[in-house]
Amino acid sequence: MKKLFLMLAFVIAVGITNMYAPPIIPPGDTGGGAPIGGPTGVPIDGGLGFLAAAGIAYAGKKLFGKKEEEKIMNN
């Protein structure tokens, strides 16, 4: 269980650092934004990542609690 928790913490930490890393600008590009009046994207990726991480943590908590409850009932 401890190994799973450490692996999950590592994956979340790497994911968060990749989400907030500055974009790589190719050589010769000025890095200007979208043209005026052009379409812009909605940044929902970060929110979905946090939602997925929270769901995984919640599921793990529920599974761990269920195992502990079964141990108590069997003893």
C-alpha atoms as one frame of an Amber mdcrd trajectory, in Angstrom:
protein
   0.000   0.000   0.000   2.851   2.349   0.837   4.472   1.631  -2.523   1.195
   2.412  -4.325   0.830   5.684  -2.421   4.377   6.754  -3.268   3.904   5.878
  -6.935   0.632   7.822  -7.067   2.265  10.838  -5.389   5.107  10.728  -7.920
   2.734  10.560 -10.893   0.683  13.472  -9.565   3.808  15.565  -8.900   5.137
  14.954 -12.422   1.739  15.739 -13.906   1.446  19.021 -12.023   4.919  20.174
 -13.020   4.174  19.355 -16.661   0.892  21.267 -16.544   2.517  24.474 -15.356
   5.751  24.265 -17.352   6.239  27.091 -19.853   5.555  26.128 -23.477   8.494
  25.410 -25.750   8.769  28.096 -28.437  10.462  26.966 -31.656  13.449  29.024
 -32.896  12.442  32.010 -35.004   8.958  32.253 -33.495   8.161  35.421 -31.592
   5.719  33.638 -29.326   2.838  35.962 -30.125  -0.628  34.899 -29.099  -3.637
  34.181 -31.241  -4.480  36.789 -33.869  -7.024  39.417 -32.893 -10.487  37.977
 -33.304  -9.066  34.477 -33.721 -10.368  31.469 -31.855  -8.918  30.788 -28.441
  -8.926  27.485 -26.610 -10.439  26.884 -23.217  -7.826  25.565 -20.724  -9.780
  22.713 -19.108  -6.882  20.248 -19.002  -5.589  21.343 -15.588  -8.997  21.129
 -13.961  -9.617  17.686 -15.406  -6.247  16.511 -14.098  -7.066  17.643 -10.569
 -10.532  16.088 -10.826  -9.046  12.762 -11.921  -6.459  12.848  -9.113  -9.173
  13.585  -6.547 -11.287  10.711  -7.885  -8.385   8.281  -7.682  -7.594   9.380
  -4.123 -11.253   9.026  -3.105 -11.498   5.538  -4.628  -8.303   4.495  -2.844
  -9.642   5.751   0.459 -12.884   3.845  -0.017 -11.076   0.616  -0.933  -8.687
   0.927   2.013 -11.602   1.592   4.385 -13.480  -1.419   3.063 -10.476  -3.706
   3.612 -10.047  -2.422   7.164 -13.743  -2.970   7.851 -13.519  -6.557   6.571
 -10.531  -7.212   8.853 -12.499  -5.999  11.863 -15.550  -8.085  10.936 -13.465
 -11.263  10.478 -11.692 -10.933  13.842
